[in-house]
Amino acid sequence: MICHVVLYAMKPGTTERDEARLVEQARQKIPLVPGVKNFRAGRSLEGGTCAVALVMEFENAAALDAYRVDPDHQRFVKEVAGPVVSDTLRFDFRSD
């Protein structure tokens, strides 16, 4: 299994409501992308540089690679995250 962690830093002026909307949209859209397993999303409890986290698993590296180029994932990145996210940190590791 591969665990894929995404941390979002928000653009200046982004509100808590914007963050909550990003989390809700992620919860609705990302689990529908083929290959995504055990999806979780939430806002930081302590503030800091990154305000929103997405965590999901993939069966293998090929499934993660397919997710990265999936049109629905790309649409989420551009239309949902893009307007409010200033920077993205990604961390992938084997969880088995």
N, C-alpha and C positions, 0 to 999 in steps of 0.2 A: 504494500500500500504506500502511496505517496501522499503526504500531507502538504497542502498548499495554503500558505498564510499570506494574506494581503492586508497591509496597513495603509490607511488613507490619512494624509494630512489635508486639512480643509483650507480653501481659499480665504483670505481675509474678508471679513464681513459675513461669513457663513454663520447661520444661527443654529441653535440646538434643534429647532424644528427642521431645518435643512438636513442635519445629521440624521435625525429620526426618520425622515422621509427616505434618505439614502439607504438606511438599514432596512426599512420596510420594503422598498423596491427590490433590494438585493434578495431578501427572503422570498419574495414572490417570483423573481425571474431566474436567478442563478440555479436553483435546484432543478429547473426544467431543462437545463443544458445537458445533453447526453454525457454520461461519464461521471457527473458530480455525485458524490456520496457524502453523507453525514455533514451537510452544510450547516454552518452556524454563522451568525452575524450579530454585532452589537457595538454599542458606543462605549468609549473608555469611561471607567469609573473614577479615574484620577486626573483627567485632563491630560495635558502634555502635548507633544508635537503631533502625535497621531490620534485622531478622534474616533475613528471607526475601524473595526477589524472584521475581516471575512476569513473563515477557516473552512476548508473542505478537504475531502480525500478523493483520490483517484486510484483505480486498480493498479495502474502502472504508468510509466513515463509516456507511452504512446497515447493513453487516454488524456493525460495532462496536456500533451502537445496538441491533440485534437480540440480540446477545450479552448486553448489559447486562440485558435483561428476560427472557432465556431462563429457564424454570423450573429446569433443571438447574444453571445458573450460580447462580441465586438460592438454591437448596438448598445448594450448596457454600459460598456466603458465610455462610449462616445456620448450617448444621450442622457444617461442617468448620472454617472460619476463625473464625467467631464466638466459639466457646468459648476460643480462645487468642490472638486478635488484639485489641490495644487501639486501634490506629490504622492507617489505610490511606492511603498516598499514591499518587496515580495521575498518570501523565504520558503523554499521547498525542501522537504527531507523525507527519507524513508521512515515509515512508522511501524515497520514490522521487523 
